[in-house]
Amino acid sequence: TSGVGFPHELPDVAEAAVIGIPNERLGEVGKAFVVPQVGAELTAAAVLEHCRKRLAKFKMPADVVFIDRLPRTTSGKVLKRELKPQ
């Protein structure tokens, strides 16, 4: 996923993707999945602070999850459906 201020613009982030997850009050909120650079000491607070400075409040991820790699198709597209809770 792209966008100004998105987590992947942080130097310690190798790649990131955001999916929508259900929220009772808002209908849906973002959940960011972040793959840190090797050896990076990245926190969810640092990712959210980066986003907070660059994104409108309604675009802010509600949660940050660190993962080893993003699931991808053979052509390299992120499989967001595999990030969604079953």
Secondary structure by P-SEA (a helix, b strand, c coil): cccccccccccccccbbbbbbbbccccbbbbbbbbccccccccaaaaaaaaaaccccccccccccccccccccccccccccccccc
